[in-house]
Amino acid sequence: GRTAAWQGPHQNVTTQLTNNKSYTTSVWVRSQSGTPSAKTTLTLTANGTTSYLQLTPAQTINTNGWTQLTGTATVSWTGTLTNASFYVETAAGTDGIYIDDASLQ
């Protein structure tokens, strides 16, 4: 049911984040069809401004097996954080994707 590349499985993590802290991300991803490039992203809204932080490099995924996306990034914002969502997206297209064992620590 994805209608845009950025639409993917997500979780609200607003209350779990600490400003200026490094987080390591790991998520296993598999395509339902095709071979899209997938990555994990964190959207942050603070003081009415939304920003996007890429947490893992984009990697090609396929239907034949699981691909692990991993990365470390420092999460920071200015002001009051009102929303943060951790999600998996594709670089382009709307191929269906599965995720498993996702973590943001």
C-alpha positions as CSV (number, residue, x, y, z in Angstrom):
1,G,0.0,0.0,0.0
2,R,3.0,2.4,-0.2
3,T,2.4,5.3,-2.5
4,A,5.7,7.1,-2.0
5,A,9.3,5.9,-1.4
6,W,9.5,7.5,2.1
7,Q,6.4,5.5,3.2
8,G,7.5,2.5,5.1
9,P,7.2,0.7,8.5
10,H,7.8,3.2,11.3
11,Q,7.8,3.7,15.0
12,N,7.4,6.8,17.2
13,V,10.5,7.1,19.4
14,T,10.0,10.7,20.7
15,T,10.3,9.8,24.4
16,Q,13.2,7.4,23.9
17,L,15.7,9.9,22.4
18,T,18.3,12.0,24.2
19,N,19.6,15.2,22.5
20,N,23.2,15.0,21.2
21,K,23.5,11.3,21.7
22,S,24.9,8.7,19.2
23,Y,22.6,5.9,18.3
24,T,23.4,2.6,16.5
25,T,20.8,1.3,14.2
26,S,20.3,-2.2,13.0
27,V,17.4,-3.6,11.0
28,W,17.0,-6.6,8.7
29,V,15.1,-5.8,5.5
30,R,13.7,-7.9,2.6
31,S,11.9,-6.9,-0.5
32,Q,8.4,-8.3,-1.4
33,S,9.3,-7.7,-5.1
34,G,12.0,-6.0,-7.1
35,T,15.4,-4.9,-5.9
36,P,15.0,-1.5,-4.4
37,S,17.6,0.4,-2.4
38,A,16.5,0.7,1.3
39,K,17.7,2.8,4.2
40,T,16.6,3.8,7.7
41,T,15.7,7.4,8.5
42,L,14.8,9.4,11.6
43,T,12.4,12.3,11.3
44,L,12.6,14.9,14.0
45,T,10.2,17.8,14.7
46,A,11.4,20.4,17.2
47,N,10.0,23.9,17.5
48,G,7.7,23.4,14.5
49,T,10.6,22.5,12.2
50,T,11.0,19.0,10.8
51,S,14.4,17.5,9.8
52,Y,15.5,14.1,8.5
53,L,18.5,12.2,9.6
54,Q,19.7,9.2,7.5
55,L,20.7,6.5,10.0
56,T,22.1,3.9,7.7
57,P,23.6,3.9,4.2
58,A,21.2,2.8,1.4
59,Q,21.7,-0.8,0.3
60,T,20.1,-2.8,-2.4
61,I,17.7,-5.4,-1.1
62,N,15.9,-8.3,-2.8
63,T,13.4,-11.1,-2.4
64,N,16.0,-13.9,-2.0
65,G,17.1,-13.1,1.6
66,W,17.5,-10.6,4.4
67,T,19.9,-7.7,4.2
68,Q,21.1,-6.0,7.4
69,L,21.1,-2.2,7.4
70,T,23.4,-0.8,10.1
71,G,24.8,2.6,11.0
72,T,25.7,5.0,13.8
73,A,24.5,8.7,13.9
74,T,24.4,11.5,16.4
75,V,20.9,12.7,17.0
76,S,20.4,16.3,17.9
77,W,17.8,19.1,17.8
78,T,17.3,22.6,18.9
79,G,14.4,23.5,21.2
80,T,11.7,21.1,22.3
81,L,11.4,17.8,20.5
82,T,7.7,17.1,19.8
83,N,7.9,14.2,17.4
84,A,10.5,11.6,16.3
85,S,9.8,8.6,14.0
86,F,12.2,5.8,13.1
87,Y,11.4,4.3,9.7
88,V,12.6,2.2,6.8
89,E,12.2,3.6,3.3
90,T,13.3,3.0,-0.2
91,A,15.4,5.4,-2.2
92,A,12.8,5.3,-5.0
93,G,9.7,3.4,-6.0
94,T,7.1,1.8,-3.8
95,D,8.2,-1.9,-3.7
96,G,6.7,-3.7,-0.7
97,I,9.3,-4.3,2.1
98,Y,9.5,-6.5,5.2
99,I,11.5,-5.6,8.3
100,D,12.7,-7.7,11.2
101,D,14.8,-7.3,14.4
102,A,14.9,-3.5,14.2
103,S,16.8,-1.6,16.9
104,L,17.8,2.0,17.6
105,Q,20.2,2.0,20.7
